């Protein structure tokens, strides 16, 4: 879906705390020692004077003195991220034209627009502006009109500092409610996501780092480990995680922080930690040892592995054997009682029809994107004239092959026909230790899976580290088929679904065109030109993958000679 974000104005985008404190001190209404917090200033004035004096301060702050008000820290970065990701943003404020107690009769809406102009809201992103147009700003006379405007503009998210907005019965249920509560004084509200900083809102929306201080992380990790962390280094991460090396006086650890987004309901922390714990307790040692998990900080700590990334050109037959022995070990562990608690792997497909459905759902998301730019026009041309026709051809061929293998398209694999799989498995998620041992990483997608899908994904994975020779891929298939002899017609089923998963990989490669996936990419330092360039690169990769599939689908290239005998 495309996101449309609505944002309140007063005390959400603009802070009046310091200004109101200055005004109140100027007029002798409060002692200078009162905290520079709007609520404290209001309460002090109401207690010592009366509400009319407070309303006069508001009238001055929102009107003739508004130019002294401050842009709240983190707001600018959030709006820039929205522009970079092509997300439509509106400012929707409950603001009357005039304050009741303002002798200057300043138009509050005009004053707000001038403040926004001063703070570069209407300048282009390239000129360090925020890219708003005046048509993106709405001032409404009542809260009811504000809520109606939110509905009219079809906002998917709304950000406000007033909990009363979300308590209104008319506030739409389908809008994600975000409360900006800088002083954590609001009560927890059902169905409302509460943040005290704008950078936390950005982190929630975009799934990326927004500058957490090392000193804060040291405190967090020291507390979790029960020993002082003296050095911390960010070493990686991706769309869903941040990864750090933690150094104590005697030992190193790896900390992994997980971030969540509404577009992805998978509990990555629980899946990865519980899966690795299950494997470790059953004697598997080619994985990192899980140390502890903490839900409050969305963090898991693992043992530190000293090793190097693996490139495709250094993978040997021995490495293939090592990898397949690991997968064979997983298949044997499915007999353990504890395996019943393991979820299905990410996007696992247990029937031919389910594979087709997964592809269709992903394809629809691409077709639903707007074709209002040249790169999106090229995407839609590729989808309509190349990918979709090829998908239909491959689907008909694969359906005939699956029936030939003895399966109805609707047949669902039984538990004994499934295996345990990391899902995103390969040398791209591995390290080679100095003793040449390989350690496999990243088990966020671990679970029950179809062995044919597991094998096809390994053969098709587009990561450079998986650009293996045909000889090595044949060895991978041969090793597993020799072990999976009790799986009915697995070789023929692999041959049938292989090109379908190739089509699916074409679509996965194009995720950068889908808004909900763009939100999970780390583009904070990139401009729109760089995003378009990346999209163009991904489109070319998808085209190459499609050509490969159409060349291979009738002649599966990795079948060992003895597999079908």
N, C-alpha and C positions, 0 to 999 in steps of 0.2 A: 504494500500500500504506500501511497505518498503521504508524507507527514505535513500537517499544517499546524503551526504553533502560534497560539495567542499568548500575549504577555501583558500583564497589568503595567501601569506606569508609576504612579506615586508609591514610593517606599518599596517598590519592586525593582525598578530600573534606576530611579533617582533617589538618593538619600538626602533627607532634610535634617538629619540628627544634629550635625555641627551648626548648620545655619539656624535652626530653631533655638539651639542653646545660646548662640550669640544674640539673637533677637530678644530672647527672654531676659538675658543678663543686661542688655542695653536698656531695657524698660524696667529693670529692677524687680522683675517678677520672680526670679529664682536666685539662689546662691550659686556662685560660679563653681562650687564643688559638686553640684548635681551632675550626675553622669550624662554624657552627651548621647543619650538614647531617647528617642521620641517619647516612648511610654513614660519614662522617668520624668521627663520635662513636663509632659501633660499632667501627670499625677501631682507633681509639685505645685504647678500653677493652680490646678483645680482645688487642691487642699488649702492653699494659702490665699487664693483670690476667688475666682469663679470661672465658670465655663466660658463666659463671653470673652474674657481675656485670652483664654487658650484659642478660641476661634479667631481672634484678631491676629495672633501669632501665625496660625495656619494661613490666614488670608494673605499676610505679608510674604510668607515663605513660598506659597504656591503662585503668587502673583508678582508684585513689583521687585521682589528680592530673589526670585527663583534662579537667576543667573549665578548666584553664589552656591546653589545646591550642587551636590557631587554625584557623578556617575558611580554607581556601586561597583566595587571591584569584581571582576570576572564577567560582567555583563557584556563588555565589548568583545571579549574572546568568544563568548557563547554565540553572539550574533554573527561573528565572522565565521565560526564553524558552520552555522546554519547556511550562510551564503555559499560557502565552499561546497556544501553537500546539496545545494539546490533545494533547500527546504524553505517553503514559504512561511514568512513570519509576519504577524500583525500585532500592532499595539492597540489594545482595547481597554479603555479606561473609563471608570465611572467618575466623570468630572463635569461639574456645572460650569456655565460660562463665567459667572461672577461669584465671588465670595460674599457671604452675608455681611461680614464685618470688615470691609476694606474701603477706606475712605478714598483711595485712588481709583476705584472702579476699574481695575485692571482686568482685561479679559483673560481668564485663567487658561483657556485653551490656546489662545495666541501666545501667551507667555510660555506654555509648555512646548509649543512648536519652535519658538525662538531658542529655547534651551537646547532642544534636540539639534537644531541647526548649528548652534555654537559647539556642540559636542560631536559634530560630523556625522550625524545619523543619515543625512541626505547626500553625503559625498560617496563617490564610488569606492569600492573595495581597493582598487588599485591605488587610490589616493589616500589610503589609510582611513577610509570612511566605512560606514556600515551598510551602505547600499539600499537604504529605505527610500521609498517615494512617499509623498504626502498622502497618496491614496491608501497607504498601508496603515494609516493612523486613524483610529476611531475614538471619539469622545462621546460618551452617552450620559444623559441627564439622570438616569436612574439605574439601580443595580439590575432591575428586570430587563431594561433595554440593553444593558451590557451582556447579559446572558443570552438574550435573543440574537445579538450580533455574533456571539460565539457560535451559536447554532447556524446562523445564516452563512457564516464564512467556513463552516464545516471543519472547525478546528479538531484536530485529533488529540492535542495536548493544550493545557492552559496552565500558566504560571502566575500565581498571585501571592500577595503577602497576607491577605485577609482570609481567615478560615470561614468567615461568614459567607463568602462567595460560594463555597462548596457546600454549605449547609442549606442553601436555598433549594427547596423541593424541585424547582424548575431547571436546576443545573443538569445538563444532559449526562446520562449514565455512561455513554460511550466515549466521553472525553476523559483522557488521563489527567488526573488532578495533581498538580505539583504545587506544594506550599513552600514559599521562600520564608524561612523563619530564622533570621540571623541570630536571635538571642535565645532560641529554644524555649520560648515562654508559652508557645501554643500547646494545647493538649493534643494527644494523638487522635487523629480522625480516621474513621474507617474508610478505606478505599482512597486515601490521600497519601501521596509520597512526599515526605517532609525533608527539606535540606536546609542547612544553615549557611551554606556558601554557594555562590554561583558556579565555582569550579566543580563542586560536587554534582550540580545539575548537569553540567557539561559531561562529566564523567559518566553519569547515569545515561544520558542521551546518546553519547557517542562512544562509550566503552573505551575511553583512552585516558592516558595520564594527564592530569591537569596540575602538575607541579607539587605533589606531596613532598614536604621537606624531608631530607635524609634524617634529620634529628628526630622527627616524629616517627619515622619508620624504625629507627634504632631503638627507640623506647618501646614500640609495639613488639618488635621481634625479640628484644631482650626479655620482655615480660613473658612472652610465649615460651621461649626456650628455658627461662629460669637461669640464664647466664648472660653476662654483658656482651652485647654485640659491639665490637670496636670499629668495624669497617663494613660498609655496605656498598655493593656495586650492582647497578642495573645491567643485566647481561642479555636480555631479550624479552620475548613475549610476542604476542600477536593481537588478533582481533579480540580475544577473550581473556587474556591474562597478561600480567607483568611478572617477570622472573628476576630474582635477585640472588647474588651470592652473599651470604652472611659470614663474616669472620669473627670468631671469638678468640680468646687467648690460646686455646688448644685445638680448635677444630673448625672446619668449614661446613656450612649447610647451604641448601638451596631453598628459597622461599618463593612460593607461587601464589600470586593474588589473582582471584577470579572476579570478573565483572559480568554483570548480567544485563540483559536487555529484554524488553517485552516481546521482541520478535523471536526470542529463543528461550523456550521454557526449560531446556535441559539443565539439570543441576550438576554442573561440571565438577564442582568441588566434591560432592558426595560420590559421584560416579568414579572419579579418578582415585580418590583416596581409598574408598572401600574396595575397589578392584585391585589396587596395588597391595593393599593389606591382605586380601584373600590370596593373591598369588604368593606374596612373601611368606605367609603362614603355611603355604603348601610347598615350600622349598624352592620356589623360582627365584633365581639370583641374578638374572640378566635384566634386572629392572632396578630403579632407585628404591632404596629402603624408605618406606613412609615413616616419618617420625611423629608428627602430630597434625591435627586439623583444628582450626578455630573458625566457627561460623560467624562470630561477631565481626571479625576482620576479613572474612572471606579468604582465608589464608591457609595453605598447607605447607608444611616444612618437610623436606626430604633430605636424605644424605647427599653430600656433594660428590659428584663423579668427576674425576680428573680425566678428561678425554678430548678427542678432536672430532669435528664433524667428518662425515664420510662422503666422499665424492663418488660418482658413478664409475669413473675409470679405475678406481682402486678396489672395487668389489670383486671378490674371487668366488670360485665354486665353493670353497670352504665357508665363505660368508653366507652364501645361499643355503647351504646345509644347516648352518647355525640358525638362520632365520626360520627355516621350515621346521627344524627340531623344536623351536620355541612354539610355533603354531600347533605342532603335533602335541606338545605338552599341554597346551590350553585345551585341546579337544579331549584329552584324557581327563582333565580336571572337571569337565562338565558332569562327571559321575558323582562328584562330591555333593553332599547335602547342602552345603553353604552356597553352591552355585544357583540354587533356587531363588536366592535373594538378589541375584545380579539382573539388572534390567536388560532389555533388548539393546543392541548396539544402535548407534545413531543412524537413522534412515535405513534400518534393516528391512529387507524385503523377503518374505517367506512364501511368496507365490509369484508366478509369472505376471498375473494381473496387477499385483501390488507394485511390481517394477514399472509397469506401464503407467499406473496412477501417479507414482512419484515423479516420473518424467513429465507427465501432463501438467501436474500442479506447478512444477518449476517453470515449465515452458509458458504457462499462463502468466506468471509473474513478469516474465520478460515482455510478453505481448502487451501487458497492461501498462508498460512504461510509455511515457509521452514521446512522440517522435518530432519534437519541436527544435532540435538542433541537428546539425549535419551528422555528428557521430551516432546519434540515436536513429536518424533516418537510415544510416548504413546498417545499424543493428537490425532494424525492422525489415530491411530488404533481405538481409542474410537469413533471418528467421523465416520469412514468408517464402522465399524462393529457393533456399538451399536446405536449411536445417529441417523444417517441417516436412517437405517432400521426402527427404532421406529417412527421417524417423518413420514415416508411414511404410516405406519400402522395407526397412530393417524390421519393423514390428511384424509385418506379414510373414517375412522369412523366419524370424525367431519363433513366432507362434507355431508354424509348421514344424520347426525343429524340436520344440518342447513337446509337442504331441507325439512326434516320432520317438522321443526319448521315453515315452510312456506316461506323460503327465497331462492332465487337463490344465488349461490356463488358470483355473480357479483353485487348483490343488494347493493346500497350505502345508508346508513342511512340518512334520512331527518334531517333537523335541529331540528324538534320537537322530534326526536328519540335520540338526543344527550344530553349530560349534560356538565356542567362545572366541571372540576376536577383538583386537584393539581397534578395529574398523579403519582408522587412518594409520595403516601399518606400512613401514618401509624404512629404507636407510636414510630418508630425509628426517625421520624422527629417531635418530640413534647417534650414539657416540662410540668411538673406538678408544679403549683404554691403552695405556702403554704396553700392557701384556697381550695386546691384540684382541682381547675379549670385547664383545659388542654389548652395549647396554641400550635397551629400547626405552624410549621416552614417550610421554604424552598419551595418556589413557583416558582422556576426557570423553571419548566416544565408545569406550569399551562396553561389551555386552554380548548377548546372544545374536548370532548372525548366520546367514546362509553361507556355507563354505564356498559356493560358486561365486557369490558376490565378493567375498573376502579375497579370493584369488584374482578375479577380474580387476578389482580396484588396485591390487598390487601391480598387475601387468600394465594397467592404463595410467597410473598416476603420473601427472604432468610435471612434477617437481624434477629439476635437473639431476638430483641425486638418484632418481629412479629411472634415468635414461640408460637402462642396462642393455646388454647385448641379447640377441635372440637366443643364443646358447644358454645364457644364465637364466633367462625367463623360462625356457623349456625345462631346465633342471628344477626350477622352483615348482612348476606344474607337476613334473614327474615325481618329485619327492612326496608331494602331498597326495597325489592320486594313489601312490603305492600304499600310503597309510590309510587313506579314506576308502578302503576297499569295500566297506560295509554300507557305503552311501550309494543308494540305488542310482545307477546311470549318471554319476556325478560328472564324468568327463563330457558326456553329451549335453548335459544341462549347462555346464560351463561354456561350451561352444555356442549354445543357443543364447545365453544371456550376455555373453561378452560384448557383442556390438551394441546392445541396449545400454549397458553401463558406459560404453564409449560415447553414446549420444548424451547420456546424463552428464558425463564429464565435460562435454562441449558446453552444456548449460551452466554447470558449476563454474567453469572458467569465466562465464559472463556475469557472475554475481556483481561485479563492480557497476553494473548498469541499474541495479535494483536498489531503491532508496533505503530499505531496511538493512541491506548489507553494507551500503556505503556508510551508514551510521557507525558500523563496527570497524571501519578502516581507520588507520591512523594518518589522517590527512591534515592535522592541525597546522603543519608548517608548509602546506602546499597550496598553490592557488588553483583556480579552475582550469587553467591551461594544462597544468600537470595532471589533473584528474582526467581530462579529456585524452591526454597522451596515453595514460595508463589504460583507459578504456579501449583506445585504438589498438594497443598492444594485445590486450586480452581478446579482442575480436579476431585478430590475426591468429592467435593461438587456437581459438575455437575453430576457425576455418581449417587450420592444419590438422587438428584432431578429427574433424569430420571427414576430410579427405583420407586420412589413415583408416578410419572405420569403414568407409565405403570400399576401400581397397581390400580390407582384411575380412569383412564379415562373412563371406561365403567360404573362405579358406583360413580357418583359425590357425595362426602362424606358430603357436606355442605348444601344439599337441605332440607329446613324445610318441615315437613309433609304436611303443608297446601299450599305450594307454587305451586303445580301442580294440585290442586283440582279445 
